[in-house]
């Protein structure tokens, strides 16, 4: 039988971060049953997975293993550039002259970004959902700039492309990190 204290600590940390077993499993690319077996003490994660868990919860491996008081180094939220994306869109919306159609499009995009930002801030949007929404909104921005190539002011096109980059970069970075982690575990 594995260490039940470790399992209890894992469960407590997961609950403090407001995560379900399924969310943790999805983010770490394991099954929900695996997370459950760690928390109940039936099994222990390997050393590499312990490191990933510590990084995921923003605690040191020592804190995770021996149960010393945890100090969070960050907010525990996924990395996002939603705030700068909203700022760029607001400045672009106010600074560049545009047709009424482009203003409506900018307003809709701004509303989507604000909803995503509030969802991220209040932690009501799951990490995977936030990634999908940010990526899709970034692709939408690129598509809108491309489809309205001649109907949109160059400055507004630039605003849309910068917003797209701010939305897609963290998603792409997370995907590259996850792929690298996956490839390293295959070795």
Secondary structure, DSSP 8 states (H G I E B T S, - for coil): ---HHHHHHHHHHHHHTT--HHHHHHHHTS-HHHHHHHHHTS----HHHHHHHHHHHT--HHHHHH------SS-S-----HHHHHHHHHHHHHHS---HHHHHHHHHHHHHHHHHHHHHHHT-S-HHHHHHHHHHHHHHHHHHHHHTTTTS-HHHHHHHHHHHHHHHHHHHHHHHHHHHHHHHHH-
